[in-house]
Amino acid sequence: MMNTTDPDDTPDRAILQAFAETVGTQAPRGLQTTPADIAAWDSLAQVHLVTAIEARLSVTLPDEALTTRTTLGDLAAQAHRALGGSLAR
């Protein structure tokens, strides 16, 4: 039996990819990346990032995800909750 689950196909990876496409660079500290780490991560980029995450994962994140910029890990936790899972940190 062939394993069809790609270990790299996770919500966290999708968020990191969406981030790179949105701001034009990789997240230097992974999910711990904050807006202070990337000058291009401004309020408009946040809106584009949330929209990209929602499209990639087919979820709806809470409205505060549009305006609250803390870490990519916080967005990942919101995405995991939207997917019906939990994210142990």
FENRADA-V438425 format. One line per field, one symbol per residue. psi: psi as a letter, one per 20 degrees, with the letter a starting at -180 (. if undefined). burial: I if it has 9 or more other C-alpha atoms within 8 Angstrom, else O. A space follows every 10 residues. Layout:
# FENRADA-V438425
psi = ???
burial = ???
This chain:
# FENRADA-V438425
psi = ppojoohimr hgghghghgg hgijqqohkc ijprhhhohi mahghgghgg ggggghilro qqhihhioof rhhghgghgg ghijaqop.
burial = OOOOOOOOOO IOIIIIIIII OIIOOOIOOO IOIIIOOOOO IOOOIIIIII OIIIOOIOIO IOOOIIIOIO IIIOIIIIII IIOOOOOOO
